[in-house]
């Protein structure tokens, strides 16, 4: 899971990334994405999707799964890495990937280079490892969801980290400079330093200890608690300048367990300085020493604050006794809003999201293309309206034309043979009194015209349905038949595995029965 081999990235075509993006879109509401859905999303030629899937499975970018009811494909971290790297390359953020710098319980860090020969750090979030799977008790990414994908949780973790890093960097905190993020990957400034756990000697431990405690208090005054403030997430350079890293686990000071997190951060630094540098101090901050000056947790949507606090600003200005009714009304409104909100994983597939993802991979701006897509949609709607109007008018015209044609034919028949009018009634009257000689004469006359003895009489019928309506129905039937046949062809190979297993079971049962009968 932690390996990243980017050699194959240069050989992947546009269709390969279309299939990878189609699997990513299908995994929003499918644990295993069937081939029929992939082919409909990717909209490739017949057979092209299966061919690309075989190559992606061979390079371990996706993997095939088969259950009793469903068989299909799933995207792993390798394919997710390639999608993020392709987006960064199209945005001209990175150009090459170097060595691996570090491996954590929830991320991997690599050295990357930009087109301007600048080195950055690429952090790939990889939630779901064996050492860090008890996520429900430690993070609140899933919120109210019961079933969750590790890829989606890694994406949420990267989004949160980039938001925290950008907010802290803009306010002068000692953190790396954020560059860009996409999916589960974050590109940041490369710090020229060492983790504190690798530093065994300090020139002035007391000064560095006081800087760490001031940093903890400064974060709390801005409404944030790091939650993992230890020697592994603190870096020092040659001049003992501090740099703070790793932010996905940050919580708000309004969190129910905020005091416990704050005391744990302080205790981690005190214990490390006592063990490593033999330095102990009686001065250390407490949660009561916090003087809140900024609501940074509201800006970055840190865990631990509610929507009514964000709207009313109660983190800085606590509500009085006369404002309780307003808070209750606000809570009721928020409950209505939460009930109206739809889940992020929708049941119906949105093709616009797929188009946006493909445009990101190709390096185009979404803001420009979104307006074009909307214009195209409006044009299509207008065209469909015009077609419907033309069809309605054409059907009306066809009805009137057919009526006129029938009237003209009847008039011509009356002009040519006036004695044939009402022939059916006359036949009914004179049917039992027909002369056999006249019947024989009619039979000879018909034989002369057809020149064959084995011919049958034909009866003509006139339809009142317009021919264009019949053509439309035939086209719909043909398209439905073609789609059904295409589904059968696309599922060929994977769907036959079930029948193959059944035939093998039947063969084994038959052979065992024959063997039993042979041995008596």
VOGU-3710 file (C-alpha; in Angstrom, 3 decimals, decimal comma):
1> xxxxxxxxxx> 0,000/0,000/0,000  2,886/2,358/0,704  4,782/1,835/-2,549  4,572/4,383/-5,352  5,904/3,378/-8,757  5,377/6,204/-11,240  7,076/4,530/-14,209  3,785/3,371/-15,714  2,304/6,875/-15,497  4,031/8,032/-18,674
11> xxxxxxxxxx> 2,599/5,125/-20,683  -1,042/5,550/-19,695  -3,314/7,042/-22,351  -6,333/9,287/-22,075  -8,688/6,307/-22,265  -6,912/4,695/-19,301  -7,571/7,762/-17,177  -11,169/7,844/-18,403  -11,664/4,318/-17,072  -9,920/5,144/-13,767
21> xxxxxxxxxx> -12,127/8,203/-13,345  -15,202/6,155/-14,206  -14,325/3,646/-11,455  -13,814/6,546/-9,030  -17,231/7,979/-9,911  -18,898/4,587/-9,690  -17,473/3,934/-6,214  -19,535/6,820/-4,841  -22,546/4,544/-4,556  -21,095/1,117/-5,382
31> xxxxxxxxxx> -18,648/-0,925/-3,373  -17,925/-3,026/-6,461  -18,474/-1,223/-9,771  -19,903/-3,497/-12,523  -18,504/-3,390/-16,038  -21,801/-2,249/-17,557  -21,772/0,889/-15,386  -18,097/1,547/-16,179  -18,690/1,326/-19,913  -21,687/3,655/-19,717
41> xxxxxxxxxx> -19,737/6,268/-17,713  -16,510/6,069/-19,729  -18,450/5,881/-23,047  -15,679/4,059/-24,891  -15,953/1,922/-28,003  -17,138/-1,657/-27,836  -14,518/-3,860/-26,185  -12,208/-0,994/-25,288  -13,238/-0,873/-21,637  -12,470/-4,550/-20,992
51> xxxxxxxxxx> -9,108/-4,291/-22,701  -8,094/-1,282/-20,587  -9,326/-2,959/-17,393  -7,104/-5,969/-18,045  -4,065/-3,713/-18,371  -4,937/-1,748/-15,221  -5,357/-4,967/-13,230  -2,003/-6,196/-14,513  -0,292/-3,010/-13,263  -2,175/-3,259/-9,919
61> xxxxxxxxxx> -3,983/0,065/-10,310  -7,391/-1,587/-9,893  -8,386/-5,062/-8,783  -11,210/-7,379/-9,693  -13,643/-8,743/-7,108  -16,411/-11,270/-7,486  -19,112/-12,078/-4,973  -22,176/-14,316/-5,149  -24,322/-11,542/-6,574  -22,020/-8,920/-8,134
71> xxxxxxxxxx> -18,717/-8,935/-9,964  -16,789/-5,830/-10,886  -13,753/-3,663/-10,197  -12,506/-1,497/-7,338  -9,976/1,315/-7,254  -6,991/0,918/-4,937  -4,476/3,444/-3,672  -2,228/2,920/-6,703  -4,875/4,103/-9,160  -5,883/6,907/-6,781
81> xxxxxxxxxx> -2,250/8,074/-6,650  -2,077/8,139/-10,437  -5,212/10,244/-10,727  -3,848/12,786/-8,217  -0,405/12,883/-9,865  -1,930/13,319/-13,318  -3,946/16,284/-12,028  -0,848/17,863/-10,466  1,090/17,399/-13,714  -1,698/18,972/-15,756
91> xxxxxxxxxx> -1,742/21,947/-13,352  2,065/22,203/-13,735  2,572/21,852/-9,982  4,968/18,900/-10,048  7,086/17,391/-12,781  8,865/14,435/-11,170  8,695/12,229/-8,084  11,772/11,385/-6,031  12,584/9,281/-3,001  10,376/8,485/-0,063
101> xxxxxxxxxx> 11,124/10,575/3,022  8,892/9,072/5,645  6,171/6,544/6,410  3,510/7,157/9,037  0,509/5,319/10,369  -1,780/7,232/7,983  0,414/8,776/5,258  3,493/8,493/3,035  5,756/11,447/2,199  7,813/11,811/-0,994
111> xxxxxxxxxx> 10,120/14,432/-2,462  8,793/15,948/-5,694  10,088/18,614/-8,073  8,222/21,368/-9,901  8,822/22,541/-13,499  10,793/25,480/-11,990  13,278/23,065/-10,316  11,782/23,690/-6,869  11,551/20,798/-4,431  8,309/20,147/-2,566
121> xxxxxxxxxx> 7,014/17,516/-0,183  4,150/15,314/-1,381  2,021/13,786/1,373  -0,258/10,907/0,355  -2,904/10,074/2,950  -3,464/6,342/3,301  -6,112/5,690/5,920  -7,051/2,075/6,506  -3,728/0,570/7,488  -3,696/-2,159/10,090
131> xxxxxxxxxx> -2,029/0,098/12,664  -4,719/2,787/12,385  -8,121/1,263/11,710  -9,996/2,289/14,849  -10,982/5,511/13,138  -14,496/5,907/14,513  -13,200/6,420/18,038  -10,409/8,813/17,011  -11,711/10,928/14,131  -15,067/12,346/13,093
141> xxxxxxxxxx> -14,630/12,213/9,310  -17,434/9,690/8,857  -19,920/11,754/10,962  -23,286/9,959/10,662  -22,201/7,408/8,045  -22,073/3,724/8,898  -20,374/2,456/5,738  -17,362/4,367/4,446  -14,569/3,939/1,939  -10,953/4,366/2,986
151> xxxxxxxxxx> -10,254/6,316/-0,206  -13,020/8,781/0,615  -11,794/9,172/4,216  -8,253/9,790/2,954  -9,623/12,497/0,684  -11,399/14,170/3,624  -8,221/13,976/5,690  -6,169/15,673/2,966  -8,799/18,401/2,546  -8,798/19,134/6,268
161> xxxxxxxxxx> -5,014/19,228/6,476  -4,707/21,675/3,581  -7,368/23,940/5,121  -5,615/23,952/8,528  -2,201/24,532/6,975  -3,352/27,426/4,813  -5,185/29,149/7,682  -2,224/28,804/10,041  0,329/29,885/7,421  -1,665/33,038/6,612
171> xxxxxxxxxx> -1,592/34,010/10,309  2,148/33,600/10,739  2,351/30,206/12,437  5,540/28,145/11,883  4,055/25,648/9,434  5,064/24,585/5,884  3,781/26,670/3,017  0,816/24,923/1,316  1,087/24,662/-2,471  -1,821/22,566/-3,772
181> xxxxxxxxxx> -3,971/19,535/-3,005  -6,035/17,031/-4,975  -7,967/13,997/-3,796  -5,826/12,423/-1,032  -2,554/14,209/-1,876  -1,163/17,476/-0,490  1,840/19,349/-1,914  3,661/21,574/0,573  6,970/23,290/1,170  9,976/21,049/1,818
191> xxxxxxxxxx> 11,440/21,851/5,257  15,202/21,626/5,554  15,375/20,184/9,051  15,098/17,130/11,249  12,319/15,735/13,424  12,730/16,472/17,107  12,903/12,741/17,858  16,221/12,588/15,946  17,799/15,546/17,793  19,814/14,354/20,821
201> xxxxxxxxxx> 21,458/17,620/21,911  20,195/21,188/22,240  22,090/24,391/22,892  19,368/25,876/25,080  16,659/23,374/26,128  14,854/25,872/28,378  14,384/28,420/25,567  13,098/25,736/23,191  10,769/24,386/25,892  9,252/27,817/26,421
211> xxxxxxxxxx> 8,789/28,249/22,644  6,874/24,982/22,448  4,587/25,965/25,320  3,977/29,395/23,796  3,074/27,750/20,496  0,525/25,481/22,221  -1,057/28,486/23,964  -1,049/30,551/20,756  -2,905/27,794/18,916  -5,456/27,573/21,736
221> xxxxxxxxxx> -5,959/31,351/21,711  -6,901/31,018/18,036  -9,411/28,286/18,914  -7,389/25,208/17,889  -5,685/22,323/19,681  -3,162/20,265/17,742  -4,065/16,964/19,391  -0,748/15,261/18,481  1,854/17,790/19,617  4,857/15,496/20,114
231> xxxxxxxxxx> 8,466/14,993/19,009  7,409/13,265/15,749  5,400/16,250/14,452  7,941/18,962/15,360  10,940/19,763/13,172  14,095/21,779/13,898  16,632/23,248/11,508  20,257/24,091/12,195  19,264/27,343/13,951  16,701/25,514/16,159
241> xxxxxxxxxx> 13,736/27,095/14,381  10,496/25,212/14,996  8,175/23,907/12,260  4,874/22,237/13,106  3,478/19,522/10,805  0,593/17,001/10,683  -2,794/18,702/11,173  -5,685/16,305/10,306  -6,413/15,503/13,973  -6,764/19,116/15,144
251> xxxxxxxxxx> -9,850/19,933/17,237  -11,572/23,068/18,444  -11,307/24,471/21,962  -15,096/24,105/22,173  -14,756/20,326/21,833  -16,149/18,352/24,804  -12,692/16,803/25,398  -10,700/19,934/24,562  -9,117/20,222/28,012  -7,948/16,610/27,907
261> xxxxxxxxxx> -6,335/17,115/24,456  -4,666/20,320/25,621  -3,219/18,686/28,742  -2,003/15,716/26,714  -0,056/17,984/24,318  1,582/19,737/27,249  2,397/16,429/28,942  4,005/15,013/25,762  6,503/17,895/25,585  7,245/17,773/29,326
271> xxxxxxxxxx> 7,886/14,021/29,317  10,086/14,171/26,209  12,285/16,969/27,581  12,620/15,104/30,875  13,675/11,854/29,175  15,847/13,137/26,351  17,383/16,363/27,682  16,969/15,878/31,451  15,094/19,152/31,677  12,064/19,583/33,914
281> xxxxxxxxxx> 10,162/22,790/34,584  7,442/23,598/37,035  6,007/26,197/34,674  3,549/24,850/32,172  0,247/26,198/30,753  -3,206/24,930/31,623  -6,526/25,082/29,825  -7,648/27,928/32,104  -4,831/30,149/30,797  -6,417/30,377/27,339
291> xxxxxxxxxx> -7,497/33,877/26,289  -9,433/33,405/23,072  -8,603/36,090/20,497  -9,697/34,514/17,190  -12,205/31,921/15,955  -9,951/30,069/13,573  -11,730/26,785/14,317  -14,932/28,230/12,853  -13,138/29,286/9,677  -11,598/25,874/9,035
301> xxxxxxxxxx> -14,627/23,906/10,340  -12,698/22,120/13,068  -14,427/19,348/14,965  -16,070/20,421/18,205  -18,157/23,461/17,244  -21,799/23,627/16,153  -23,557/25,572/13,411  -25,379/27,867/15,798  -22,048/28,909/17,331  -20,708/29,622/13,876
311> xxxxxxxxxx> -23,742/31,704/12,884  -24,215/33,682/16,085  -20,541/34,057/16,977  -21,114/32,565/20,434  -17,497/31,387/20,617  -16,396/34,961/21,166  -19,629/36,468/22,568  -21,471/34,025/24,841  -25,272/34,228/24,704  -27,195/35,861/27,537
321> xxxxxxxxxx> -30,402/34,711/29,218  -32,603/36,755/26,830  -31,068/35,086/23,767  -32,070/31,524/24,590  -35,202/31,667/22,431  -33,177/32,793/19,448  -30,803/29,909/19,945  -33,694/27,470/20,110  -35,131/28,871/16,877  -31,716/28,629/15,263
331> xxxxxxxxxx> -31,392/25,009/16,346  -34,797/24,209/14,833  -33,782/25,867/11,565  -30,521/23,941/11,524  -32,361/20,700/12,101  -34,565/21,457/9,102  -31,502/22,258/7,034  -29,802/19,033/8,063  -32,868/17,016/7,129  -33,026/18,737/3,767
341> xxxxxxxxxx> -29,355/18,075/3,032  -28,673/15,172/0,773  -25,834/12,692/1,424  -22,601/13,203/-0,453  -22,827/9,758/-2,001  -25,772/10,124/-4,418  -27,650/7,220/-5,894  -27,795/8,637/-9,413  -24,585/9,172/-11,350  -23,883/12,772/-12,256
351> xxxxxxxxxx> -22,059/13,031/-15,544  -21,075/16,646/-14,934  -18,805/15,564/-12,082  -17,177/13,053/-14,414  -16,629/15,770/-16,999  -15,117/18,051/-14,363  -12,758/15,304/-13,226  -11,639/14,674/-16,792  -11,091/18,387/-17,329  -8,932/18,483/-14,208
361> xxxxxxxxxx> -6,841/15,635/-15,574  -6,425/17,508/-18,852  -5,376/20,709/-17,087  -8,344/22,895/-18,006  -9,996/25,370/-15,682  -13,295/24,203/-14,303  -14,641/27,710/-13,875  -14,380/28,381/-17,600  -15,703/25,028/-18,718  -18,584/24,958/-16,275
371> xxxxxxxxxx> -20,227/27,908/-18,002  -19,675/26,247/-21,362  -21,282/23,046/-20,089  -24,274/25,001/-18,841  -24,565/26,781/-22,188  -24,421/23,447/-23,968  -27,118/22,061/-21,689  -29,341/25,077/-22,405  -28,782/24,663/-26,132  -29,636/20,973/-25,925
381> xxxxxxxxxx> -32,817/21,749/-24,036  -33,843/24,290/-26,664  -33,059/21,814/-29,445  -35,138/19,102/-27,776  -38,042/21,543/-27,405  -37,808/22,492/-31,079  -37,672/18,826/-32,099  -40,746/18,043/-30,022  -42,621/20,924/-31,614  -41,592/19,840/-35,108
391> xxxxxxxxxx> -42,594/16,239/-34,348  -46,004/17,395/-33,121  -46,563/19,506/-36,225  -45,291/16,723/-38,497  -47,600/14,169/-36,889  -50,556/16,549/-37,289  -49,641/17,162/-40,914  -49,217/13,432/-41,536  -52,678/12,740/-40,081  -54,304/15,356/-42,299
401> xxxxxxxxxx> -52,335/14,142/-45,336  -53,379/10,539/-44,817  -57,030/11,552/-44,478  -56,815/13,559/-47,692  -55,148/10,636/-49,525  -57,876/8,249/-48,416  -60,586/10,630/-49,589  -58,866/11,087/-52,978  -58,509/7,316/-53,436  -62,172/6,757/-52,682
411> xxxxxxxxxx> -63,158/9,489/-55,157  -60,978/8,001/-57,896  -62,497/4,578/-57,279  -65,980/6,005/-57,616  -65,065/7,801/-60,874  -63,429/4,766/-62,482  -65,908/2,056/-61,470  -69,142/3,499/-60,150  -70,808/0,067/-60,246  -68,370/-1,279/-57,605
421> xxxxxxxxxx> -69,747/0,950/-54,836  -71,381/-1,081/-52,134  -69,894/-4,318/-53,502  -69,617/-5,954/-50,103  -73,350/-5,563/-49,453  -74,215/-6,990/-52,885  -71,900/-9,966/-52,313  -73,640/-10,724/-49,045  -77,038/-10,702/-50,795  -76,100/-12,801/-53,810
431> xxxxxxxxxx> -73,574/-15,152/-52,202  -75,870/-18,228/-51,965  -77,111/-17,739/-55,596  -73,742/-17,692/-57,390  -73,421/-19,503/-60,658  -70,648/-22,152/-60,803  -69,953/-21,268/-64,454  -69,230/-17,676/-63,456  -66,909/-18,873/-60,693  -65,008/-21,025/-63,186
441> xxxxxxxxxx> -64,742/-18,083/-65,556  -63,270/-15,924/-62,740  -60,753/-18,674/-61,861  -59,586/-18,985/-65,510  -59,227/-15,221/-65,707  -57,077/-15,147/-62,586  -54,868/-17,982/-63,906  -54,249/-16,054/-67,122  -53,096/-13,018/-65,132  -50,777/-14,895/-62,750
451> xxxxxxxxxx> -49,650/-17,700/-65,124  -49,405/-20,107/-62,174  -51,752/-22,603/-60,598  -50,334/-22,370/-57,006  -50,961/-18,667/-56,428  -52,936/-17,275/-53,508  -55,086/-14,186/-53,452  -53,726/-11,155/-51,554  -55,774/-8,757/-49,429  -54,714/-5,140/-48,995
461> xxxxxxxxxx> -55,067/-3,178/-45,744  -54,724/0,510/-45,095  -53,214/1,688/-41,722  -54,325/4,895/-40,017  -51,019/5,255/-38,018  -48,680/7,837/-39,523  -45,492/6,304/-40,981  -43,222/8,630/-38,964  -44,702/7,397/-35,677  -44,082/3,810/-36,786
471> xxxxxxxxxx> -40,469/4,676/-37,655  -39,904/6,267/-34,241  -41,246/3,187/-32,468  -39,061/0,909/-34,581  -36,003/3,036/-33,794  -36,722/2,849/-30,059  -37,084/-0,914/-30,214  -33,859/-1,257/-32,186  -31,936/0,951/-29,761  -33,241/-1,025/-26,786
481> xxxxxxxxxx> -32,247/-4,283/-28,471  -28,794/-2,918/-29,287  -28,283/-1,734/-25,703  -29,301/-5,112/-24,321  -26,947/-6,882/-26,729  -24,146/-4,482/-25,779  -24,689/-5,242/-22,086  -24,446/-8,948/-22,824  -21,221/-8,461/-24,778  -19,648/-6,198/-22,144
491> xxxxxxxxxx> -20,389/-8,660/-19,350  -18,962/-11,502/-21,341  -16,054/-13,013/-19,436  -16,905/-11,903/-15,931  -20,534/-13,059/-15,990  -19,559/-16,434/-17,443  -17,517/-17,214/-14,348  -20,713/-18,094/-12,462  -21,954/-20,446/-15,162  -18,498/-21,973/-15,422
501> xxxxxxxxxx> -18,485/-22,738/-11,712  -21,965/-24,282/-11,973  -20,896/-26,514/-14,850  -17,841/-27,666/-12,923  -20,020/-28,530/-9,935  -22,439/-30,450/-12,155  -19,532/-32,343/-13,740  -18,100/-33,342/-10,356  -21,534/-34,489/-9,156  -22,073/-36,503/-12,327
511> xxxxxxxxxx> -18,636/-38,127/-12,140  -19,133/-39,045/-8,484  -22,530/-40,610/-9,232  -21,067/-42,629/-12,112  -18,216/-43,783/-9,892  -20,634/-44,879/-7,187  -22,729/-46,831/-9,686  -19,589/-48,487/-11,108  -18,459/-49,749/-7,712  -21,914/-51,097/-7,015
//
